[in-house]
Amino acid sequence: MTGEDEHGDDNGGTDRHIRRRSGPLKAVGFAVAGLLALGAAGTGWVYWHLNDNIKSVDIDSALGDDRPAKSMTTPDGSVSASPLPTEALNILVLGSDSREGEENQKLGGGDSGGARSDTAMVVHLDAGRTEATVVSIPRDTLVTRPSCPLSSGESTEEAYGVMFNSAYAVGGPACAVKTVESMTNVRMDHYIEIDFSGFAKLVDALGGVTVTTDEDIDDEDSHLTLAAGTHHLDGEQALALARTRHGIGDGSDLGRIGLQQTLVKALLDQLSDISPTRLYSVADAVTASLTTDTGLDSLTELISLGQSLKGLSADDTTTVTMPVVTAPSNANRVVAEEPEAGELWESLR
């Protein structure tokens, strides 16, 4: 539970310190697409079913041409002759706290009147797909939210000094992408979203996930109580861990981001060593939980992405949180720290 109003506000604190961490985080597309490639090798029905699971949104059509330029850089600065893509790529990955549907409402603990992006990461793949950077954006960041197109044909109004995660709440995936592009001047080439119930089902399909926490956790909002140490969590517990903030550290969103990065690493390590007996159930959970842009809305496209990352090693992936400082207008919010944040985004163009 977030306890937020329609603009994504809550009473969480902030943290002045940014923690940069490098570690073995495999690219999301590689783990997922590699798994799908194996799952799809079974029968035509399996392929059709998994392919049909994937939901998509046409972000390119919604946003039009008023966007940052698309990066066309390849390893040698020319057009690649490889049958697989090798150009630099930026993917916005969102974890949605959608309350739509009975399962999401049960896990989310809120009403079904909307959704927010509880987790936001920009996954940058360098030209050649041999290095990756994953940048977490704190949802408490105050931003200028641009005018966004709505499915009704109308548009939202530009808003100043609102929380980052309000973009998804008022305008869905297209507005989340447009807000990220507006604040970073970096083109998001693709979009991937996973919801509450999908995340929990994925963890359960994997047989749970093992994580180690450095401190005791007791969070009334996420309903999670864990002693410091190593734990094997089921899907509902793992989701609670991903949403925990008030039971650790100073209760800031930055503490939760640290837990999320630890959890994602543990999940991707487990995905890379998946048991054949769990293969179909995991592939089914992954595809059923995904909403992508129309450029990634098929098994063929996801598999192509995964195969293009075969040269990406765990040690070549870096995780970092966007540099922020406490907002002058609100001690419970943060703003991008400049020039550090701008320099980070420039490095991803």
C-alpha positions as CSV (number, residue, x, y, z in Angstrom):
1,M,0.0,0.0,0.0
2,T,1.2,3.4,-0.8
3,G,-1.3,5.7,1.0
4,E,-1.1,8.2,-1.8
5,D,-3.6,10.7,-3.3
6,E,-4.3,10.9,-7.0
7,H,-1.0,12.8,-7.6
8,G,1.1,10.0,-6.0
9,D,1.7,11.8,-2.7
10,D,2.4,10.0,0.5
11,N,4.3,10.8,3.7
12,G,7.5,9.0,3.0
13,G,10.8,10.6,3.8
14,T,13.9,11.3,1.6
15,D,17.6,10.6,1.7
16,R,20.3,13.1,0.8
17,H,22.8,10.4,-0.1
18,I,22.9,8.5,-3.3
19,R,24.3,5.0,-3.4
20,R,26.0,3.9,-6.6
21,R,26.4,0.1,-6.8
22,S,27.9,-2.2,-9.4
23,G,27.1,-5.8,-9.4
24,P,25.9,-8.9,-11.3
25,L,22.6,-7.7,-12.7
26,K,21.7,-9.5,-16.0
27,A,19.6,-7.5,-18.5
28,V,15.9,-8.2,-18.1
29,G,15.4,-8.8,-21.8
30,F,18.1,-11.5,-22.0
31,A,16.7,-13.5,-19.1
32,V,13.1,-13.3,-20.3
33,A,13.8,-13.8,-24.0
34,G,16.1,-16.7,-23.4
35,L,13.4,-18.3,-21.3
36,L,10.8,-17.7,-24.0
37,A,13.0,-19.1,-26.7
38,L,13.1,-22.4,-24.8
39,G,9.4,-22.4,-23.9
40,A,8.4,-21.7,-27.5
41,A,10.4,-24.6,-28.8
42,G,7.7,-27.0,-27.5
43,T,4.6,-26.8,-29.7
44,G,2.9,-24.3,-31.9
45,W,0.1,-24.0,-29.3
46,V,2.7,-23.2,-26.6
47,Y,4.1,-20.4,-28.8
48,W,0.7,-19.1,-29.7
49,H,-0.4,-19.1,-26.1
50,L,2.7,-17.3,-24.8
51,N,2.6,-14.8,-27.6
52,D,-1.1,-14.1,-27.0
53,N,-0.4,-13.4,-23.3
54,I,1.6,-10.2,-24.1
55,K,-0.3,-7.0,-23.9
56,S,0.9,-3.8,-25.7
57,V,0.4,-0.1,-26.1
58,D,1.3,1.9,-29.2
59,I,3.5,4.6,-27.6
60,D,5.1,5.8,-30.8
61,S,1.8,6.7,-32.3
62,A,0.6,8.3,-29.1
63,L,3.7,10.6,-28.8
64,G,4.4,11.3,-32.4
65,D,7.6,13.0,-33.5
66,D,8.0,15.5,-30.7
67,R,10.6,13.4,-28.9
68,P,14.4,13.1,-28.4
69,A,16.3,11.8,-31.3
70,K,16.6,8.0,-31.5
71,S,20.2,6.8,-31.1
72,M,21.5,5.0,-34.2
73,T,25.0,4.3,-32.9
74,T,26.5,0.9,-33.6
75,P,29.8,-0.5,-32.3
76,D,31.9,0.8,-35.3
77,G,29.7,3.9,-35.9
78,S,28.1,2.5,-39.0
79,V,25.0,0.4,-39.8
80,S,25.5,-3.1,-38.5
81,A,25.4,-6.0,-40.9
82,S,24.5,-8.4,-38.1
83,P,21.1,-10.0,-38.3
84,L,20.6,-9.1,-34.7
85,P,20.3,-5.5,-33.4
86,T,23.5,-4.0,-32.0
87,E,22.7,-0.3,-31.6
88,A,22.5,1.4,-28.3
89,L,19.0,1.0,-26.7
90,N,17.1,2.6,-23.8
91,I,14.2,0.7,-22.2
92,L,11.8,2.2,-19.6
93,V,10.9,-0.6,-17.2
94,L,7.9,0.1,-14.8
95,G,6.5,-1.9,-11.9
96,S,2.8,-0.9,-11.8
97,D,0.7,-0.9,-8.6
98,S,-2.4,-1.4,-10.7
99,R,-5.5,-2.4,-8.7
100,E,-7.3,-3.6,-11.8
101,G,-8.7,-7.1,-11.3
102,E,-9.4,-9.1,-8.1
103,E,-5.8,-10.4,-7.7
104,N,-4.2,-7.0,-8.1
105,Q,-6.6,-5.5,-5.6
106,K,-5.9,-8.2,-3.1
107,L,-2.1,-7.8,-3.4
108,G,-2.2,-4.0,-3.7
109,G,-4.5,-3.4,-0.8
110,G,-6.0,-0.3,-2.5
111,D,-9.0,0.6,-4.6
112,S,-9.3,0.0,-8.3
113,G,-9.5,3.6,-9.2
114,G,-6.1,4.0,-10.7
115,A,-2.5,2.9,-10.9
116,R,0.9,4.3,-10.3
117,S,4.5,3.4,-11.2
118,D,5.9,2.2,-7.9
119,T,9.1,1.2,-9.6
120,A,10.9,2.9,-12.5
121,M,14.1,1.9,-14.1
122,V,15.8,3.1,-17.3
123,V,17.8,0.1,-18.8
124,H,20.5,1.4,-21.1
125,L,22.3,-1.0,-23.4
126,D,25.5,0.3,-24.9
127,A,26.3,0.0,-28.6
128,G,27.4,-3.6,-29.2
129,R,25.2,-4.8,-26.3
130,T,28.2,-5.7,-24.1
131,E,27.6,-3.2,-21.3
132,A,24.5,-2.1,-19.5
133,T,23.5,0.6,-17.0
134,V,20.3,0.4,-15.0
135,V,19.1,3.8,-13.5
136,S,16.4,3.8,-10.9
137,I,14.2,6.9,-10.7
138,P,12.8,7.6,-7.2
139,R,9.0,7.9,-7.5
140,D,9.1,10.8,-4.9
141,T,11.1,13.0,-7.4
142,L,9.3,16.3,-8.1
143,V,9.3,16.9,-11.9
144,T,7.6,19.0,-14.5
145,R,5.0,16.6,-16.1
146,P,4.5,17.5,-19.7
147,S,1.1,17.6,-21.4
148,C,0.3,14.0,-22.3
149,P,-2.1,12.5,-24.9
150,L,-5.1,10.6,-23.6
151,S,-6.9,7.7,-25.4
152,S,-10.0,10.0,-25.6
153,G,-8.1,12.3,-27.9
154,E,-7.7,15.0,-25.3
155,S,-4.5,15.9,-23.4
156,T,-3.5,16.4,-19.8
157,E,-2.3,19.8,-18.7
158,E,1.4,20.5,-18.0
159,A,2.0,20.3,-14.3
160,Y,4.9,21.7,-12.3
161,G,6.4,20.2,-9.1
162,V,4.4,17.0,-9.1
163,M,5.7,13.5,-8.2
164,F,7.3,11.5,-10.9
165,N,4.9,8.6,-10.5
166,S,1.9,10.8,-11.1
167,A,2.6,10.6,-14.8
168,Y,1.5,7.0,-15.1
169,A,-1.5,7.7,-12.8
170,V,-2.9,10.5,-15.0
171,G,-1.8,9.4,-18.5
172,G,-0.7,5.7,-18.4
173,P,2.4,4.3,-20.2
174,A,2.6,7.1,-22.9
175,C,2.7,9.8,-20.2
176,A,5.3,7.9,-18.2
177,V,7.5,7.6,-21.3
178,K,7.0,11.3,-22.2
179,T,7.8,12.4,-18.7
180,V,11.0,10.4,-18.6
181,E,12.0,11.7,-22.0
182,S,11.2,15.3,-20.9
183,M,13.3,15.1,-17.8
184,T,16.2,13.3,-19.3
185,N,16.2,14.3,-23.0
186,V,16.9,10.6,-23.7
187,R,14.7,8.6,-26.2
188,M,13.0,5.6,-24.7
189,D,13.2,3.0,-27.5
190,H,11.0,0.5,-25.7
191,Y,8.6,0.1,-22.7
192,I,8.1,-2.9,-20.4
193,E,5.6,-3.0,-17.5
194,I,4.9,-5.7,-15.0
195,D,2.0,-5.6,-12.5
196,F,1.4,-6.7,-8.9
197,S,-0.1,-10.1,-9.5
198,G,2.2,-10.9,-12.4
199,F,5.3,-10.3,-10.3
200,A,4.0,-12.5,-7.5
201,K,3.0,-15.3,-9.9
202,L,6.5,-15.1,-11.5
203,V,8.2,-15.6,-8.1
204,D,5.9,-18.5,-7.2
205,A,6.5,-20.1,-10.6
206,L,10.2,-19.9,-9.9
207,G,9.6,-21.7,-6.6
208,G,10.3,-18.6,-4.6
209,V,13.3,-16.3,-4.4
210,T,16.2,-16.2,-1.8
211,V,17.3,-12.8,-0.6
212,T,19.5,-11.5,2.2
213,T,18.5,-8.4,4.1
214,D,21.0,-6.3,6.1
215,E,18.6,-5.1,8.7
216,D,15.3,-6.1,10.4
217,I,12.2,-5.2,8.4
218,D,8.8,-4.4,10.1
219,D,6.6,-2.4,7.7
220,E,2.9,-2.1,8.5
221,D,2.1,-0.8,5.1
222,S,3.5,-3.7,3.1
223,H,2.7,-6.2,5.9
224,L,6.2,-7.6,5.9
225,T,8.2,-8.6,9.0
226,L,11.6,-10.1,8.5
227,A,14.6,-10.4,10.7
228,A,18.0,-9.5,9.2
229,G,19.5,-12.4,7.4
230,T,18.7,-14.8,4.5
231,H,15.1,-15.7,3.6
232,H,13.4,-17.7,0.9
233,L,10.3,-15.7,0.0
234,D,7.1,-16.7,-1.9
235,G,5.5,-14.4,-4.4
236,E,3.4,-12.4,-2.0
237,Q,6.3,-11.9,0.4
238,A,8.7,-10.9,-2.5
239,L,6.1,-8.3,-3.6
240,A,5.9,-7.0,-0.1
241,L,9.7,-6.7,0.0
242,A,9.7,-4.7,-3.3
243,R,7.1,-2.3,-1.8
244,T,8.7,-1.9,1.6
245,R,10.0,1.6,2.6
246,H,8.7,2.6,6.0
247,G,10.1,-0.4,7.8
248,I,13.8,0.2,6.8
249,G,16.3,3.0,7.2
250,D,14.8,6.4,7.3
251,G,11.6,5.3,5.5
252,S,12.7,6.9,2.2
253,D,12.0,5.7,-1.3
254,L,15.8,5.4,-1.8
255,G,15.8,2.6,0.8
256,R,13.1,0.8,-1.1
257,I,15.1,1.1,-4.4
258,G,18.0,-0.7,-2.7
259,L,15.7,-3.6,-1.8
260,Q,14.3,-3.7,-5.3
261,Q,17.7,-3.8,-6.9
262,T,18.7,-6.7,-4.5
263,L,15.4,-8.5,-5.4
264,V,15.8,-8.0,-9.1
265,K,19.3,-9.4,-9.0
266,A,18.2,-12.5,-7.1
267,L,15.3,-13.1,-9.5
268,L,17.5,-12.8,-12.6
269,D,20.2,-15.0,-11.2
270,Q,17.4,-17.6,-10.6
271,L,15.9,-17.1,-14.1
272,S,19.3,-17.9,-15.6
273,D,19.4,-21.3,-13.9
274,I,15.7,-22.2,-14.3
275,S,14.7,-25.9,-13.9
276,P,13.3,-27.5,-17.1
277,T,10.3,-28.7,-15.0
278,R,9.4,-25.0,-14.2
279,L,10.0,-23.7,-17.7
280,Y,6.5,-23.4,-19.0
281,S,4.9,-22.1,-15.8
282,V,7.6,-19.4,-15.6
283,A,7.3,-18.4,-19.3
284,D,3.5,-18.3,-18.9
285,A,3.8,-16.0,-15.8
286,V,6.3,-13.7,-17.5
287,T,4.3,-13.2,-20.6
288,A,1.0,-12.9,-18.9
289,S,2.3,-10.1,-16.6
290,L,3.9,-8.0,-19.4
291,T,2.7,-4.9,-21.1
292,T,5.1,-3.7,-23.7
293,D,5.3,-1.1,-26.5
294,T,4.3,-2.4,-29.9
295,G,8.0,-3.0,-30.8
296,L,8.3,-5.7,-28.2
297,D,4.8,-7.3,-28.2
298,S,5.7,-10.7,-29.7
299,L,7.9,-13.6,-28.7
300,T,9.9,-13.1,-31.9
301,E,10.8,-9.6,-30.9
302,L,11.6,-10.5,-27.3
303,I,13.7,-13.4,-28.4
304,S,15.6,-11.2,-30.8
305,L,16.3,-8.8,-28.0
306,G,17.5,-11.5,-25.8
307,Q,19.8,-13.1,-28.4
308,S,21.3,-9.7,-29.1
309,L,22.5,-9.6,-25.5
310,K,24.5,-12.8,-25.5
311,G,27.7,-10.8,-25.2
312,L,26.5,-9.0,-22.1
313,S,28.1,-10.4,-18.9
314,A,26.9,-9.9,-15.4
315,D,30.0,-8.0,-14.4
316,D,29.3,-5.5,-17.2
317,T,26.0,-4.3,-15.8
318,T,25.9,-1.3,-13.4
319,T,23.0,-0.2,-11.2
320,V,22.7,3.4,-10.1
321,T,20.0,5.6,-8.6
322,M,19.4,9.0,-10.3
323,P,21.3,11.6,-8.2
324,V,18.7,13.6,-6.1
325,V,18.6,16.0,-3.1
326,T,15.9,17.0,-0.8
327,A,13.3,19.3,-2.4
328,P,13.4,22.9,-1.1
329,S,9.6,22.9,-1.1
330,N,9.0,19.7,0.7
331,A,11.3,17.8,3.0
332,N,9.5,14.5,2.1
333,R,10.3,14.9,-1.6
334,V,13.4,15.0,-3.8
335,V,14.6,16.8,-6.9
336,A,17.2,15.9,-9.4
337,E,20.7,16.9,-8.2
338,E,22.5,18.9,-10.9
339,P,24.8,18.8,-12.7
340,E,25.2,15.1,-11.6
341,A,21.8,14.0,-12.9
342,G,22.2,15.8,-16.2
343,E,25.6,14.3,-16.7
344,L,24.3,10.8,-16.0
345,W,21.5,11.1,-18.6
346,E,23.9,12.6,-21.1
347,S,26.1,9.5,-20.8
348,L,23.1,7.4,-21.9
349,R,22.3,9.4,-25.1
